[in-house]
Amino acid sequence: MGGSFATIAPPSVVVKAAPLVPGPSLVGSVDRSPSDMSDDSTGLPELWDVARFAGYLGVTKHYVYRLTSEHRIRLVRVGKCLRFRPEDVAAWLDAQAVDVASESAVQARRGRPRKRDLAA
């Protein structure tokens, strides 16, 4: 068996790069506000996924999953996926807001008085 093996060069393949066009994943960036209620092309309401909601709040995805498991925020289930309406996110944020108390409404410190408070 004294045959020689011929090497076959792979055919040269020319791949042209497609122009960069923002697709659906790039259109919905995190910096959009909840007031953008509908997708312009279909007229359907926009839904945020967990990653987008977490990015909007600046928290981890784990925190968003905890909010949903504790039923603290409204969500839409699409199969197994969790989605959020921007108006529900805005309503939840409004409910989380803490009003600033006036100086007269601040309660006195509880416990034994401090020496510096007695001297005043």
C-alpha positions in Angstrom: 0.0 0.0 0.0 2.3 2.6 -1.1 -0.2 5.2 -2.2 0.2 8.8 -1.4 -2.5 11.0 0.1 -3.3 14.1 -1.8 -4.1 17.2 0.2 -7.2 18.9 -0.9 -7.4 22.6 -0.2 -10.8 23.8 1.1 -12.7 26.0 -1.3 -12.2 29.6 -0.5 -15.4 31.1 0.8 -16.0 34.8 0.6 -18.4 36.2 3.2 -19.6 39.7 2.8 -20.6 41.5 6.0 -24.2 42.6 6.1 -24.7 46.3 6.9 -25.4 46.9 10.6 -29.1 47.5 10.9 -30.6 47.7 14.4 -32.8 44.7 14.9 -35.5 44.1 17.4 -33.0 43.5 20.2 -31.3 46.9 19.6 -34.4 48.9 19.2 -35.6 48.4 22.7 -32.7 49.8 24.6 -32.8 50.3 28.4 -32.9 54.1 28.3 -36.5 54.3 27.0 -39.0 55.6 29.4 -42.2 53.8 30.5 -44.2 56.4 28.6 -43.4 54.6 25.3 -46.4 52.4 25.4 -46.6 50.8 22.0 -44.3 49.4 19.4 -44.5 51.6 16.3 -44.6 48.8 13.7 -47.4 46.7 15.1 -49.5 48.9 17.4 -49.3 46.3 20.2 -48.3 47.3 23.7 -44.6 46.9 24.5 -43.6 44.3 27.0 -40.3 44.3 28.8 -38.4 41.1 29.7 -36.7 40.5 33.0 -33.3 41.7 31.8 -34.7 45.0 30.5 -36.7 45.6 33.7 -33.6 44.9 35.8 -31.5 47.2 33.7 -34.1 50.0 33.9 -34.1 49.8 37.7 -30.4 49.2 37.9 -30.9 46.0 39.9 -30.1 42.3 39.4 -32.4 39.9 37.6 -32.5 38.0 40.9 -34.2 40.9 42.6 -36.8 41.1 39.8 -37.5 37.4 40.1 -38.0 37.9 43.9 -40.4 40.7 43.2 -42.5 38.5 41.0 -42.4 35.5 43.3 -43.6 37.7 46.2 -46.4 39.0 43.9 -45.2 42.6 44.5 -45.4 43.7 40.9 -47.8 42.9 38.1 -46.5 40.7 35.2 -47.6 39.0 32.1 -46.6 35.4 31.5 -45.9 34.4 27.9 -45.4 30.7 28.1 -42.7 30.3 30.8 -41.3 33.8 30.1 -42.1 36.8 32.4 -42.9 40.1 30.8 -43.8 43.5 32.2 -45.9 46.3 30.9 -44.2 49.7 31.1 -47.3 51.2 32.7 -47.3 48.6 35.4 -43.6 49.3 36.0 -44.5 53.1 36.3 -47.4 52.3 38.7 -45.2 50.1 40.9 -42.5 52.8 41.0 -45.1 55.4 42.1 -46.2 53.1 44.8 -42.6 52.7 46.0 -42.1 56.5 46.3 -41.5 57.8 49.8 -42.8 61.2 50.7 -40.6 63.6 52.5 -41.8 64.3 56.0 -42.0 67.8 57.3 -39.9 68.7 60.3 -42.9 68.8 62.6 -44.0 65.3 61.6 -40.6 63.7 62.5 -41.0 61.7 65.7 -38.6 62.3 68.7 -35.9 59.7 69.2 -37.0 56.8 71.3 -35.0 55.5 74.3 -32.9 57.2 76.9 -32.1 60.8 76.2 -28.5 61.6 75.1 -26.4 64.0 77.1 -26.1 66.4 74.2 -29.9 66.5 73.8 -30.3 67.4 77.5 -27.7 70.2 77.4 -29.6 72.0 74.6 
